[in-house]
Amino acid sequence: MHLSNPVAVIDIGTNSIKFIIAEKSEIGTMRILHQETIELRIGTGISTQKLSFSNETMTRLITVLSNLKIKAEGFRAHTIRVVATSAVREANNQNELAQKINATLKIPLEILSGNDEAYHIGNAIHLDPKWKAAKTLNFIDLGGGSMECIKIHNHRIDQAISLPLGAVRLTELFFPDSDTVFKTNTISSIFSHVEKLVKESNLNLDPKIPLLGSGGAFFILQQNLKGKTHIQALEVLELAKKTGAESLENRIKKYNIPPKRADVFPIALCTLYAFMHTFNIEAFYHSTFNLKFGILKEMLQL
């Protein structure tokens, strides 16, 4: 039995499109019916000040969205929200994209501000069964264009900010020839950049409070550490150095990194380690509850 019709969320990120269908169960919990990720990387060029989607990129994106809408309707999910994050909110032709999506799918595109994105991610944390009882938590979500940072105090979102520290963005800035190996100063340059932006944000995290992390890089990291859910900062740095010392082909073969993430993976780990080092955080916990779950929570009134 279910108490609601299924609903669907399509999350258009810088690096990938995340799709999920869920319903509310008879006991008031979320039941996931289907979810998948499509690696599309519409945010190529996000490190510049002139990100603009080509007609080809918009056509590819709308084709993917149309197919996902058909799939959602196959699950009887006729209520669909399409949200977009860093790449779309920074693109100078975002309105054109929104108009094309609305004309084709008859669904409005919701372009989330960085703070709104962080807020929805913060709401998703309370759906994680391992952490829903925790009163105080820190949470980061590392995407392609941005990193969202959330502080939870007494079960409420105390701070939610978005920083331009996404893996695609920083790879373009510090590791543009990502088929090669790290240069001597690659890691130190990223550390300095991350520390500077974090300090300018006035974010202040207590290292004694548990840190949760979500995003594609976290999942790949966890798989390389044999499924560990509590991951040490030094383990992050070690794998960053190992994968950064390999060619693109070897990263895929030796570390089982998906081909469309192999270029940004070492930089994602460097960013994560630099963030943790800034606050003297020794370890973090992996969580799979991210933006799309926060949107679902709102849709299903959980």
N, C-alpha and C positions, 0 to 999 in steps of 0.2 A: 504493500500500500504506500501511497505518497499523499502529502497534503498540498502539493502545489504542482502545477505543470512544469516540465523541465524548462530551464532557461540556459542560455549560452552566452559566453564571453569570448570575444576575439580581441586579443591584446597585440597591437602593432608596435613592436619594439624596433630598436635600431638594427639589431642583428637577426632577430627571429620573430615569427608570428606564433603566439601561443593561443591555443583554442581549447575550450573546456565546456562541457555540458553537464549540468547537475540538476538535482531536484531536492526538495525537502522531504525527509522521511517522516514516517508516522510518529517518531519520537522527537521530531524537531531538529534532527541533525542533517548535515549535508550528505547526499549520496551522489558520488561521481559516476556518471554514465559513460563518459568518453573524454579523453584529452589527448592532445598531440601538439608537437612543435614543428613548424616549417622554417627551415633556415633560408632566409631570403636576403638579408642584409640590405635594406633600403637606405641605410644611413652612411653608405660610403661617401667620404668627404666631409664628415661631421666635424672634423678638426678645423675646418676652414670657416670663414665668416660668410660664405656664399653657398651654403647647401641648397640645392635645388633639385627636385625630382625630375628626371627625364620622362618623356612620354612612354618610353619602353618600361621604365621602372614602375610607373603608375599602372600601366596595362598589366604587367606581371602581378602586381599587388592586387588589383581588382579581380583578376582571374582567380587568384588564391581565395580571396574573400567570397567570391560568388560560389566557389566549390564548397567552402566551409558553411555558407548559409544553407545550401542544399543538404549538406550532411546534418546540420542542426535540425532542419525541418523533418528529416528522416527519423529523428528521435522525438518528434513532436515538440521541439523547442522553438516556438514561434516568437518568443521574446528574446531578442538578441541585442547585446550592447557591443559596439565596436569602439574601443578606446585606443588612443595613440599616445606615445610618450616622447622621449627626447628628440629623436630624428624629426618627427613630424612637427613638433612644437617649435623647432628651430629652422625648419625649411621656409624659404621665402615664397614658395608657392603652395603653402599648406591649404589655403582657401580653395585653390583649384582642385587639389586632391580631394578635399572634403566634398566639393560639389559633384565631382565625378563618382565618388562612392555613394553619395545620396541618390544620384540619378540612376545608378545601376542597381543598387541593392535596396533602395527605399529605406535605408537606415542612416540616421545621422551619425557623423563621426564626432566622437568626444575627444578633443585634444586636451589632455590633462596638463595642468601646470606641474612644475616639479614638486611643489609642496602638496598638491592634491594627490599626486602619485604616491608620495611618501605616506600621506595620511591613509590611503586605501591599503597600502602594504602593512601599515601599523595595525589596521583592523583585522588583517588576515592572520596575524600572529595568534590571536585568541582562538583560532580554529585548530591550531596545532595541538593534538591531544597530549603531547608530551609537555607542553608549556602553558596550556590554558589556565592552569591554577597559579602560575607564577605572577606575583604582584609587580615585580620590577624586572625589566629586561632591556637590553640594547639589541638593535636589529639593523643589519645592513643588507641591501639588495644591490648586487652589482650587475648592471646591464651593459649594453653596448655603448650607450651614449652618456649615461649618468650612473651615479651611485646614490641611492636613497638611504638616509640614516634616520633611525627612529629610536626615541627613548620612551619607554613605558614605565610609568610610576603609578602605583596603586591601581593597576589595571586600566589606566587611562594614558592616552598619548600625551606625553609631556613636551616633546619636541619632534618635529618631522621636517627634515630639510633634504634638498636635492643638490648634489655637487656634480660638476662636469668631469667626472672621473670614470667614465665608462671605458670598457676594454677596447672597443673599436676606436674611440676618440684618442686614447693614449697610445695605442699601437700606431696610428697614423702620425702622431706627434713624435714619438721616441723610437719607433721600430718600423719605419716605412718599408724597408726591404726585409719583410718578415720571413722570407724564405732562406735568409742567411742566419748566422748565429749572432748572439748578443755581442755588441761592442763592449769594450772595457767599462765605459761610463754609462751604459744603458740603465742598469739598476739604480745607480746613485742619482742619475737625473730624474728618474721616476720618483724615488724617495723624496727628493727635494721638492718636486712639484706637488706631490700628494700632501706632504706636511704643510706646505705653504697654504694650499687651498683649505685644508681642514682647519688650520689655525685661524684663517680669515673668516671662517664660517661661525666662529664662536661656539662650535660644538664641543661639549665637554663630557666625556664618558668615563665613568668609574670602572677601573679594571677589575674590581671585585664583583661587579654585576655581570651575569652571564651574557655573552654576545652570541647572537644567532646570525647566520648568513644564508642567503639564498641567491640563486642564479645558476646559469648553465655551467660556469667555471667551477662552482662549488660542487656540483654533481660529478663532474669529471675528476676533480681533485679527490673526492670521496672514493670513487671507483679505483683510482690509482693507489689509494691507501687501504685497499681491501675492505671497503665498506665502513670505515671508521666514521662515527658521527661526532666525536669529540677530537678536534684536530689542532695540533700544536702549531704555533706561529713558525717555529723553526722547520717544521715539516713542509709548510707552505713555501718558505724561502728555498729550501733544498730542491723541491720539485720545480720551482721557477727557474733555478739555475740549470738544472738538468735538461729541462725541455728547451730552455733558451739557448743551450749549447748545441742543439740538434737542428738539422735542416727540417723543413716543413714535412718532407716525406718521412723522415725518421720519427718525428713527433707522432705522426699518424700510426706508423707501424709499431713502434716500441712502447708507446703510451696509450694506444687505442683512443686517441683524440679524434673526434669527428672531423673530417676534412675541412668543413666550413667554419670550424672553430680553432683549428690548429695554429693559424697565424696569430690569433689574439690571446691564446691561452697563457703563454708565459707572462705576458704583460698584465693579464688579469690577476695572476698570482702575485706578481710584484706589487700591484696596487693594493691587494688585500693585505700583504705583509706590511707594506709601508703604513697603511691605515692602522693596523694593530700595533705596530711599533710606536707610532705617534702617541698612543694612549697607554703604552706598556701592557697591552693585553696579550697574555701568553697563549690563549687557546680560544677556539670558538666551536659552536655546535651548528651542524648543518640542518636546515629546515627547508622543506619543499613548498611551504605556504608563502605565496608571493602575491603580486598585484591582482591577478585574476581571481584569487580566492577572496580578496577584500571586496572586489566588485560583486562577486557571487553572494557574499554575506549580505550585502545591501539589497540585492535583487530578491533574495529568498527570505529576507527579514529575519535573519537568524540572531 
